[in-house]
Amino acid sequence: MGSGFDVMALLPFVLIFGVFYFLILRPQQQKLKKHQNILANLRRGDRVVTSGGLIGTISKVVDESEVQLEIADDVRIRQVRGMITEVLAKTDPVTTNQSTKGSVPAEGGPISPIVRKSGALKEKKPVKTAANRSTGKAKK
């Protein structure tokens, strides 16, 4: 009677594994799947945050492993897709239908596939040259 296999001895191990799976493994798998979905759906114009903390707008999708980010006016960097941690703002996908090309939508404006930056029309400040930096006055 003492040499038999006791199933009740395995019950605590099964319970510990079940708790471990539902509290740690499953949420991590869901988070990884969500991150892969975000990376697969990146497109030009999306505002993103990198793992290093840089915030930029995707100006070009180079290939399946790299994107080009614009982090300031005329400052572009290449970033590995896997290092993008979050998408702050998504752009709407551009759909091109041959039947509606050149037609006028209900709002009255022409259809345009161009995505404009929000700061594209801002007025630029004068740049200080080396000669006038010390005084702080602009040359006339």
N, C-alpha and C positions, 0 to 999 in steps of 0.2 A: 503494500500500500504506500510506502514512502518513496518508491522509485519511479512513480508516474510523473508525467509532465503537467505542470500547473499553469493553466491559461491565465488565471488571475494574477500571476506574477508579471505578465507582460502588459497588463492593462495600464499601469502608471506610465510606461514608456510610450504606449500608443497615445494616451492623452497628452503627454508632453509634446510629442511630435505634432499632434493635431493643433494644439495651441500655438506652437512655433510656426506652423505653416500658415495659419489664418492671421496671425498678428505680425509676422515678419516677411515671409516669402511671397505670399500672394499680393500684398500691397506693393512690394518692390517690383514684381513682375508687371503689375498694372501701370506703375509709374514709368517703367522702361518702355512699355508698349505705347503709352501716350507720347513720350519724348520722341520715339522713332516716327510716330505719325506726324508730329510737329515738323520734324526735320524733312520728312518726305514731301510735305506740302509747302515748303518755303518758296516764295516767288519774289520777283522784283517789286520793290516798293514796300515790303514788309519792314516794320520797325522792330528790331531785335535787341536782346541783351546777350552778351557773350559770357563765358565762364570767368573771364578776367574782369568783368564789370563794365566793359565798353558798351555804349548804346549807339546803335547806328541803323542806317537804312540800307537794305540790300539794293545795290545799284546794278548788279549783274550776277547771274548764276553761272559760274565758270564751268563746272562739271558736277557730277554726282557727289563729289567729296568736298568741293570748295565753293565759296561764294565771295563776292566782292562787296564790302561794306563801305558806305560813305559815313564817316564819323564826324566830319565837319565840312564846311564848304570847300569843295575841290580837294579833300583829303580822303583818299580811298585806301583800304587795306584788303588783303586777301585773308580769309578766315576759313578754317576747316569747319565743315558743317556740324560735326559732332560737338564742337565747343560752343555752339549756340544753345543757351539754356532756356530762353523764354522768348515768346513773340508778344510784343506790346501792342502792336496794331497790325491787322491784316488788311491787305488791299483786296478789292473785289477782282475776281478773275475777268480777264478781257475775253469776251466772246465775239468771234468774227463770223457773221452770217453773210454770205454773198448777196442774199436778197435784200438786206437792210443796209448794205454799204452805200454811203452817200445820202441816205434818207434822213429826214428830220424827225426826231422824237417828239413826244407830246409836249415837252417843256419848251420847244422852239429852237433849241440849239443843235448844231450838227453833231453826229456821233464821232467821237475821237478816241482812238486807243491810247492816247498819250496820258500818262499819269504824271501830274505835276506835283512837285514838292510844295509843302505849305509855305516855306520861306523863300520861294523862288522870286517873288515880286518885292521883297524887302529892299529898302534903299541901303546901299553900302556906305559905310563910314570912310572918310579919307584916311589913307594909310600914312603914318608918320615916317618920314625918312630919317636917316642917321643924322642929318644936319639939324633937324628941328626937334629931335627927341628930348634933348636936354632942356630946351626952353619951354616945350609944350605948346608952342605957337605954330600954326600952319604958315607955310610960305605963301606970299601973295604973288 
